[in-house]
Amino acid sequence: MAVRRPEVLRSFLESERARLQVEIAQIDADGATNLGYGNHMADDATEAFEQAKDLALRQNAERLLLQVEGALDRFEHGSYGTCERCETEIDPARLEALPYATLCLRCQQRLNT
């Protein structure tokens, strides 16, 4: 692993995990207080929109949390910074930009085509 500043990236990932956990809890708490529908169609539509938005935000935060936790697991097992497909080193600049990246840029590009 030739990441320039692994301790900084690990610290960032740990703080990101905590932030996402708080965000998910906040979405859940906000959603629990907004249950039920009003007496007007516009109120019902607004409530349905807010619930759909909260669900999308929660799903995104959960997905990101899984990626962050996966990166922290790779730190624990000594495989952080190694591409999961070709097992080459992931460019340190890519890891600094996307600390939870699992693939090198070449493998990611192949996956997207």
C-alpha positions in Angstrom: 0.0 0.0 0.0 1.6 3.2 -1.2 -1.1 5.7 -0.2 0.6 8.9 0.7 -1.2 9.6 3.9 -3.0 6.5 5.0 -3.6 7.7 8.5 -5.3 10.9 7.2 -7.5 8.8 4.9 -8.4 6.4 7.6 -9.3 9.3 10.0 -11.5 10.8 7.2 -13.2 7.5 6.7 -13.9 7.1 10.4 -15.3 10.6 10.7 -17.4 10.0 7.5 -18.8 6.8 9.0 -19.9 8.7 12.2 -21.4 11.5 10.1 -23.4 9.0 7.9 -24.7 7.2 11.0 -25.9 10.5 12.4 -27.4 11.4 9.1 -29.3 8.1 8.9 -30.6 8.5 12.4 -31.7 12.0 11.7 -33.6 11.0 8.6 -35.3 8.2 10.6 -36.2 10.6 13.4 -37.6 13.2 11.0 -39.6 10.6 9.1 -41.1 9.3 12.4 -42.5 12.8 13.1 -44.0 13.2 9.6 -46.4 10.2 9.6 -49.9 10.6 8.4 -51.7 12.6 5.7 -53.6 15.8 5.8 -57.1 16.7 4.7 -56.1 18.2 1.5 -54.8 16.6 -1.7 -51.9 19.1 -1.9 -50.9 18.3 1.6 -51.0 14.6 0.8 -48.8 15.1 -2.3 -46.3 17.2 -0.3 -46.1 14.5 2.4 -45.7 11.7 -0.2 -42.9 13.7 -1.9 -41.1 14.3 1.4 -41.3 10.6 2.3 -39.9 9.6 -1.1 -37.1 12.2 -0.8 -36.3 10.9 2.7 -36.2 7.4 1.5 -33.9 8.2 -1.4 -31.6 10.2 1.0 -31.5 7.3 3.5 -30.8 4.7 0.8 -27.9 6.9 -0.6 -26.5 7.4 2.9 -26.7 3.6 3.6 -25.0 2.8 0.4 -22.2 5.3 1.1 -21.9 4.0 4.7 -21.4 0.4 3.3 -18.6 1.7 1.0 -16.9 3.5 3.9 -17.2 0.5 6.2 -15.8 -1.7 3.5 -12.8 0.7 3.1 -12.2 0.6 6.9 -12.4 -3.2 6.8 -9.7 -3.2 4.0 -7.5 -1.1 6.3 -7.9 -3.7 9.0 -7.1 -6.6 6.7 -4.2 -4.8 5.0 -5.8 -4.7 1.5 -6.6 -1.0 1.4 -5.4 0.6 -1.7 -5.4 -2.6 -3.8 -7.8 -3.1 -6.7 -10.3 -5.8 -6.0 -10.2 -6.9 -9.7 -6.7 -6.8 -10.9 -4.9 -6.6 -7.5 -2.7 -3.7 -8.6 -2.2 -0.6 -6.5 -4.9 2.0 -6.8 -3.4 5.4 -7.7 -3.0 7.4 -4.4 -4.6 10.4 -6.1 -7.7 8.3 -6.8 -7.8 7.3 -3.1 -7.4 10.8 -1.9 -10.3 11.8 -4.2 -12.5 8.8 -3.4 -11.1 7.1 -0.2 -13.5 4.2 -0.4 -12.6 3.3 -4.0 -12.3 -0.5 -4.5 -11.1 -0.5 -8.1 -8.2 1.1 -9.9 -9.2 3.6 -12.6 -8.6 1.2 -15.5 -10.9 -1.5 -13.9 -13.5 1.1 -13.1 -13.5 2.3 -16.7 -13.9 -1.2 -18.0 -16.8 -1.8 -15.6 -18.6 1.3 -16.9 -18.3 0.4 -20.6 
